[in-house]
Amino acid sequence: MKTLTTPISEEAAAQLHTGDMILITGRIYCGRDAVLPKICRLIEKNALGQYGIDLQGSVIFHTAVSPAGVGPTSSNKLEIEESFPALSKAGVKIHLGKGAIGKNTVAALNRFNSVYAVIPPVTALLGENMVSCRLAAFPELGMEAFYELVVKEYPAMIGAAHDKSIY
């Protein structure tokens, strides 16, 4: 088991391999298909700072946030998978979700020394690992807005890293 604390360094990301079990502690961002294209447009406009969003060394969890908690959505949805290259280029080191991702996405992760990790089916336990939650951007999207969480020991397994995938 590897323990990682955000922000994730280039060196730490380079040491992650498919099949590695990890625990993530620190600040992570949450977004899914409704908001990630909007975040990519903010990246293009160099406007993330207006929202206090810093993606350098960050983790993006593909989920909505609600009073009931969080749980991963399928990362291979078009809007999510298309966001991987721009988010990785902007500094995201770990994309956290569920399901297989395409070969082009795996290659894009490799170009930016980023990885994809999958959350095990323990969603009910994740609420216990959440320290705080802040709405970061696009409140009009409700539970699908862009959120910032502070978490302690979120479990995951590396599903794609360095041009290799478990799928």
C-alpha positions, 0 to 999 in steps of 0.5 A: 500500500502506497500512501500519497498526500496532495499535492502529488509530486512528479516523482510520486506520480512516476513511481505509481504502477498499474495494480498499486494499491494507494491511500490518498490524503489531502485536497481533491477535486470532484467533477463529472460529465456536466462540469469537467468540460467547463473546467477545461474551458477555464483552463483554456482561458487561464481563469482557474485562479478566479475560483481558487482552483489549483490543479498542480499535483491534484486529484480529480474524482469523477463523482457528484457530491450530495448530502448522501455522500460521494461515489464514482461515476463511469470515467469512460463517459465522453465528456469525462474521458475527453477532459483527461488530456487538458486536466493532466496538462494543467497539473492533475496527477491522479484521475479517480473513477471507475471503469475502463478508459480508452487507449488514447486516454491511457497514452494522454496520461502517459504524456503528462505523467498522470495516472488513472485510479479506480475506487473499490466498491466501498462508497459507503465508507468514503463519507467517513474519510471526508474531512471537509467539502467546499463548493469551488465552481459552477454552483448552478450545477447543484450536486454536479458542480465542481467541489473541493474535498479534503479527505483522509486515506481514500483507497484506490487502485492504479488502473492505468499508468505509464502507457499500461492499463489493467483493462 
